[in-house]
């Protein structure tokens, strides 16, 4: 009776199921992947994160600073008028 030698690329192959051997690694790897993805999404979507909208924040602050500068110039003109000083134009 001839025995069947199972070989793959010259190496002996044991008749074992891949799922049975690697089941714990498949489950833990899949779980870790989805948990890390979930944590990353939650960290990126943080509404209190000041770095997420840094460009919009700078533009809003710049627009507010322009308004403050205009208000300060108007106030200084009013003070100059009250004191009788000539305005700079």
MODELLER restraints for C-alpha pairs under 7 A, 6 or more apart:
rsr = mdl.restraints
at = mdl.atoms
rsr.add(forms.Gaussian(group=physical.xy_distance, feature=features.Distance(at['CA:6:A'], at['CA:12:A']), mean=5.92, stdev=0.5))
rsr.add(forms.Gaussian(group=physical.xy_distance, feature=features.Distance(at['CA:6:A'], at['CA:13:A']), mean=5.38, stdev=0.5))
rsr.add(forms.Gaussian(group=physical.xy_distance, feature=features.Distance(at['CA:7:A'], at['CA:13:A']), mean=5.23, stdev=0.5))
rsr.add(forms.Gaussian(group=physical.xy_distance, feature=features.Distance(at['CA:77:A'], at['CA:87:A']), mean=6.62, stdev=0.5))
rsr.add(forms.Gaussian(group=physical.xy_distance, feature=features.Distance(at['CA:80:A'], at['CA:86:A']), mean=6.85, stdev=0.5))
rsr.add(forms.Gaussian(group=physical.xy_distance, feature=features.Distance(at['CA:80:A'], at['CA:87:A']), mean=6.78, stdev=0.5))
